[in-house]
Amino acid sequence: MIKTTSLRGVSVLGLVAMLSGCGVLWGDEAYFRNREGDYQKADNIEPLKVPQGMQGERLGERYPIPPITESEFDDIAQEGGAEVPRPQPLATNLMQENVKIQRLADERWILMNVSPGEVWPRVRAFLNENNVDVASADIERGLIDSYWLQFKSDLSTSDRYRVQIDQGVQPETSEIHVLHQSVKGDSPSNDLQWPKASSSTEREAWLLDELAAALARDETIGGTSLLAQAIGGDAKSALVVEQNEPVMKIRLSEARAKATLYHAMRQDGFAMYDSQPDDGVYYLHYQPVEPEDDGWFSGWFSSDKELVAESPYSVAQLLTVVPQGESFAKAPLSNRGAEQTFPDAPGYLLFVEGESNNYTVRLRDPYGKRLDPRKSRDLLTLLRKNLI
């Protein structure tokens, strides 16, 4: 009896110890407490500073957080507008080719349907494999400069390359531009200024073609660079809201902005009635595209015919009733039935304003009045996904 009683007491004491121990292991003040919200209490610390006289190009944030800005996914500010907008559709060229060389006049570049964070290490790997030594690399600007080298076919000159990796026009796309410089002699200074255009378009094209072929051949080399995710900032096109009106921003040169817009204005149900490109005004027709029939006869006929549209009015006529200056920016909502001049005008007017690398695109009714925000956003989204 005495032995049994002592064992029972030990069991009770052990149970009490276990229960009291749970308070040490679990709970708000315990060792194994829930820490999922601890990040909200974290403080910012000063970035690591390099002592004066030392270089800090290799230092950077390991997991950079991009700034939070208004984007095309934000809802349009309007009375009673609580609807969450649909996600941005994929561009029509995203699933066609992963690597493509684009051309505009004398300019050539590589377009890839991946983010700069994936492109950066793959370009570095290509240069290393081909014995092109890197003199400097600026990951924030997306620049990779090579040391001077000599071609066996011409030992009288020294050559070097600059590779520019930039954000593409569409989200999650990248562009790769190549600049070539050639000088006489075999030991030029590394401090020479880079030219605005390549010294030799042939040698520029050679590296561009070799790089494109290597990138298309092997998609696994290089991995992904978290530091390179912010190369070039945002995409070169974006949908934003200005004074409660959806507009499209384009960060391209004048020639390329006009060329890519011209391409987009002839896709997915858009056609052009008339235009005044010098004034940045385009008179557009839009008709939703019916989905293609998947029937047995559908493969017999081509559907690539360009849509042809006609309007009884010209751009010059419609511009006489379009508000000007401040009145244009604050134009009222469209009410086509109330228009007495040029009644029942079909289509839309597209206005392109700004300067190189900073264009604003607005879509209005034929009289220059604002469209319903949701309608304007949908049509601009359709135009944007066809930019190249």
C-alpha positions, -999 to +999 in steps of 0.1 A: +000+000+000+027+024+009+045+018-025+013+023-045+004+056-027+039+070-034+036+062-071+002+078-074+016+109-057+045+110-082+020+108-111+000+137-098+031+158-093+043+149-128+010+160-143+011+193-124+046+199-136+036+192-172+006+215-170+027+243-155+054+236-182+029+243-209+028+279-198+065+281-203+064+265-238+032+279-253+013+312-250+020+349-257+050+350-234+062+314-240+091+301-260+070+286-288+046+315-291+030+326-324+054+350-341+036+355-374+029+392-367+063+401-354+073+417-387+048+445-381+067+456-350+101+456-368+120+489-370+138+503-400+176+503-397+200+526-416+216+510-448+251+498-445+275+526-452+309+520-469+338+539-454+350+569-474+375+561-501+361+526-507+338+513-535+304+500-527+291+488-561+286+453-549+265+462-519+227+463-522+195+452-506+191+414-507+153+416-509+144+450-523+108+461-518+095+483-547+077+515-538+039+513-536+023+534-563-010+536-580-012+511-608-036+497-634-050+473-607-063+501-586-100+508-588-112+539-606-122+566-581-159+573-586-191+576-567-203+543-556-174+525-573-165+495-552-161+470-579-126+453-580-113+456-616-102+425-636-065+417-636-044+430-665-047+405-694-015+390-709-001+408-739-008+391-772+029+386-778+037+370-744+030+334-753+043+335-789+080+337-786+102+338-756+131+355-773+126+379-803+147+405-820+127+437-826+136+463-852+126+499-857+146+519-883+183+514-874+175+503-838+176+467-828+169+450-794+160+417-779+126+412-764+122+385-738+090+374-720+107+371-686+115+396-659+149+415-658+157+394-627+159+364-649+177+381-678+206+397-658+223+364-646+218+348-680+235+376-698+264+375-673+267+338-679+267+343-717+295+368-715+316+346-692+311+315-715+323+336-745+354+351-727+340+386-728+355+400-696+332+424-677+348+457-667+319+471-647+283+461-639+257+485-626+227+464-616+205+494-607+208+508-642+210+474-659+243+482-675+272+457-682+304+471-698+331+449-712+368+454-713+385+463-746+389+433-769+402+428-804+387+408-833+411+385-851+399+398-884+410+434-875+439+438-850+442+475-858+412+485-836+400+478-801+364+472-794+341+470-764+304+465-757+278+479-734+247+457-727+216+475-714+189+454-697+157+473-693+120+467-685+099+459-715+067+476-726+046+449-711+047+437-675+072+409-668+091+415-700+126+426-706+146+444-734+183+440-741+201+467-761+237+464-773+260+494-779+294+488-797+324+511-796+355+508-817+387+530-816+421+528-833+450+512-814+454+483-790+454+500-755+427+527-753+417+542-720+387+528-701+376+563-694+365+571-730+330+583-733+305+559-749+290+570-782+253+576-787+251+551-815+272+520-823+305+525-841+297+494-863+261+482-868+275+449-881+295+442-849+265+453-828+243+429-847+268+401-843+267+402-805+230+408-805+223+377-827+247+355-807+232+366-774+196+361-787+205+326-799+221+316-766+192+329-746+167+310-768+188+279-767+191+275-730+166+290-706+181+274-675+215+291-673+221+318-648+192+314-624+174+345-611+187+377-595+166+393-568+187+424-570+179+428-607+141+428-602+140+466-600+161+472-632+147+501-652+119+508-627+084+501-639+073+488-673+075+513-702+037+515-703+012+518-675-024+525-669-029+552-642-057+576-631-054+614-636-082+635-623-105+605-620-098+596-657-079+565-668-050+573-690-020+553-704+016+564-698+043+554-723+080+558-717+094+554-752+111+576-778+088+595-802+094+572-832+089+540-812+058+554-793+041+563-826+050+530-842+038+508-814+006+528-809-001+525-846+003+488-844-020+485-814-047+507-830-051+480-857-055+450-835-084+433-816-113+451-832-097+485-835-095+503-869-086+538-879-111+562-895-087+591-899-056+606-881-034+637-877-002+621-864+016+654-862-010+667-838-011+634-819-048+627-827-063+595-840-099+588-849-107+552-841-134+526-847-139+498-823-160+467-826-156+437-802-140+407-819-161+376-820-144+345-808-132+323-837-153+292-845-136+260-837-157+240-862-144+217-889-143+245-916-126+271-894-092+261-905-100+265-942-102+303-941-079+330-929-092+357-905-062+380-908-080+406-929-075+442-916-107+458-904-119+487-926-141+514-911-156+546-925-170+577-908-190+606-923-167+630-904-129+637-905-106+644-876-103+680-888-141+685-885-143+669-851-114+689-837-135+721-842-158+710-814-132+694-791-127+715-759-093+732-756-068+739-728-081+736-693-116+728-706-102+697-723-087+684-690-120+690-672-143+679-700-177+665-689-188+629-694-199+619-729-235+624-739-235+617-777-273+621-780-271+658-769-245+668-795-260+691-822-228+695-843-218+664-863-246+644-847-242+606-842-205+606-848-192+570-844-160+559-828-134+575-804-107+601-805-073+591-791-050+619-780-012+615-775+004+643-755+038+649-740+074+644-751+099+617-757+099+590-729+069+607-713+037+604-732+001+604-720-026+587-740-063+596-735-093+580-751-124+603-755-156+602-775-157+619-810-164+653-794-135+652-769-157+644-739-148+619-712-159+583-715-173+562-686-142+554-665-148+517-667-152+518-705-121+539-709-101+516-688-112+485-707-104+500-741-070+514-730-062+480-715-070+464-748-047+489-766-019+484-741-017+447-744-009+450-781+020+474-776+053+460-788 
